[in-house]
Amino acid sequence: MRYVDEFRDPGLITKASEEIGRLVDPARHYRIMEVCGGHTHAIYRFGLKDILPQNLELIHGPGCPVCVLPMGRIDDGLTIAREPNRIFAAFGDMMRVPGAKGSPLEHKARGVDVRIVYSPADALEIARKNPDKEVMFFAIGFETTAPSTALTLMSAKKQGIQNFSVFCNHVTIVPAIRAILDSPDMRLDGFIGPGHVSTVIGCRPYEWIAKSEGKPVVTSGFEPLDLLQSIVMLLKQLNAREAKVENQYKRVVPWEGNRAALNAMAEVFELRPYFEWRGLGFISQSALRIRDTYSAWDAERRYSVPETRVADPKSAQCGEVLKGVLKPAQCKLFGKECTPEHPIGALMVSSEGSCAAYYNYEHRKSLVTTISAVA
Amino acid sequence: MCLAIPGKIVEIAEGQNEVGVVEVTGVRRKVQLGLLSEDMPVKGDWVLIHVGFAMSKISEWDAAEQMRLLALLGEVDQAMEEVRGYGGEETRSETSGVSQAWPRLNH
C-alpha cells in the first residue's frame, strides 16, 4: 500500500482491513457501490483497492455532478451565453467539460464572457456590479450545492437584482440510486452512502433502500479509515442478513439533515417531472427546477432554450462506466483518445469522475510498472 | 466540488444578515452563514465550507482532520484557490505569514 504510512493511524487501518478479511466469505463475491464521486476519488487516491480482498468489488456510482450532466445542457447554457451583454458564470469544474460546440473555456477564448466563480453568491455579486449585463449562473450539483443556489436566488429576489438568473441543473441522488437498482444488469450488495449530500438530506431518504430493496446503506466520511469502517459495517449487516441505514459519518451528518438547507430548497425549487442523466437516460422526479415564484430568475423561462440533445460519441462508453457495468479501463477510448488532458467524456474531466481518478492513480501507476519492468 | 473546506469564524458581519468572515490557514474571506440559521455559529467556531456557504459546524479536531484529509488527497492548493476566489477576488497577497487559524490537534 503506497500511502499507508501517511495515514493518521496506520495501526487502525491495518486493524480495519484485517477485520474486513475476517468478515468476507471467500465463497462469495461482494459488489458495493460508493455513490459519491468524492468517495471514488478518495478510494483511488488512497489505493484502498489494494488492501481490500479480491472478492470485494467497489462499484463507482453516479455521484459526480459534472459527469451525469448531458452534453446538450452545456450547449443550451452556452447558446444563451453567446448573445451580447451576457455573462456566463460557473464553477471551475464545468470549464473544461466538452459541449458539442466546445467547452465553456473554449467559448471564453472565442470572446464569450465566461467567468469562473467559486460560489453562487459571487455570481450574484457579479450581477450587482454589472447592472448593464445579464448574468447567468450555470448551476450544477446534488443536494450539497442546491441549498446554496436556493439561498442565492432568495437574496436576488430580496435585493431586487433583476439582471441575474440561474440555469438550473441540480439533481437529486435518491432517484439515481433507484434507477441503478432497477437496471437489470446490475447486482449490488450494499451502498456506501454519500457524505456531504447527507449533511443536507440526512439519512432517512435512504431507508427505502434497506426496507424495500433489502440492501444495507452506510453513510461514510472520506478518510481511508472512514471508508474501511463503513465497509466493515456493511459486511456485518450482510453477514447477519440485515439491511438498515447506518451513519458512520456522525461527526458531520445529522440523522435528520440540515433543516435550514432543506427549507431553502423547498422555498425555491420543485421537482421536475423528469430529467435526462448522462448514461442513465431519463429519470422521473430526479432533478430540481425553479418554482413559479422565482420565475423571473429562471434562465430557462427568461431565455429561449434550444433543448439541444447530443448523443455521446458512439465509441465512448461513458454510460456503462457511469452505471458501474464497465470499469473505466474497459472503455475502448480509455487512455487512448480520451485522457484527462484531452477528455471526450465528462468522467475524464472531473477529479470526481471515475475515469479521471482511475487514470491518475491506477493507469499511471501501471505505466510506471511497465516502464520499470522494461528498463 | 465535493470538497468541504474547514475554516474558523473570525467575524460575524454586523447588520448584514447571515454573513461572516472565515479564516482558512491565514486567508480571510466572506462566507454565507444562511445554511446554519437554525444553529448560528459564533466567533471562534469551526465550520465546513462548501461553495462559499458554511454548511456544518464542526469541532476544531475535525477541522484539523479535514485539513489533513485535503492534504492527503493532494487538494490543499485547489481548496485554497477556491477560498481565495470567494468574493470574486483573486489576490494572492495574504498567503504569507503565520497562520492565525490553523486548527490545532489537542491529543
HADDOCK unambig.tbl for C-alpha pairs under 7 A between the chains (distance, minus, plus):
assign (segid A and resid 38 and name CA) (segid B and resid 2 and name CA) 5.63 0.50 0.50
assign (segid A and resid 42 and name CA) (segid B and resid 73 and name CA) 6.78 0.50 0.50
assign (segid A and resid 45 and name CA) (segid B and resid 73 and name CA) 6.48 0.50 0.50
assign (segid A and resid 117 and name CA) (segid B and resid 88 and name CA) 6.72 0.50 0.50
assign (segid A and resid 118 and name CA) (segid B and resid 51 and name CA) 5.68 0.50 0.50
assign (segid A and resid 118 and name CA) (segid B and resid 52 and name CA) 6.78 0.50 0.50
assign (segid A and resid 118 and name CA) (segid B and resid 82 and name CA) 5.82 0.50 0.50
assign (segid A and resid 118 and name CA) (segid B and resid 85 and name CA) 6.03 0.50 0.50
assign (segid A and resid 118 and name CA) (segid B and resid 86 and name CA) 5.92 0.50 0.50
assign (segid A and resid 119 and name CA) (segid B and resid 51 and name CA) 4.54 0.50 0.50
assign (segid A and resid 119 and name CA) (segid B and resid 52 and name CA) 5.00 0.50 0.50
assign (segid A and resid 119 and name CA) (segid B and resid 86 and name CA) 6.58 0.50 0.50
assign (segid A and resid 122 and name CA) (segid B and resid 86 and name CA) 6.89 0.50 0.50
assign (segid A and resid 122 and name CA) (segid B and resid 87 and name CA) 5.61 0.50 0.50
assign (segid A and resid 122 and name CA) (segid B and resid 88 and name CA) 6.00 0.50 0.50
assign (segid A and resid 148 and name CA) (segid B and resid 53 and name CA) 6.53 0.50 0.50
assign (segid A and resid 223 and name CA) (segid B and resid 69 and name CA) 6.40 0.50 0.50
assign (segid A and resid 252 and name CA) (segid B and resid 56 and name CA) 6.78 0.50 0.50
assign (segid A and resid 252 and name CA) (segid B and resid 58 and name CA) 6.93 0.50 0.50
assign (segid A and resid 260 and name CA) (segid B and resid 35 and name CA) 5.45 0.50 0.50
assign (segid A and resid 260 and name CA) (segid B and resid 36 and name CA) 6.55 0.50 0.50
assign (segid A and resid 260 and name CA) (segid B and resid 37 and name CA) 6.28 0.50 0.50
assign (segid A and resid 260 and name CA) (segid B and resid 38 and name CA) 6.25 0.50 0.50
assign (segid A and resid 261 and name CA) (segid B and resid 35 and name CA) 5.21 0.50 0.50
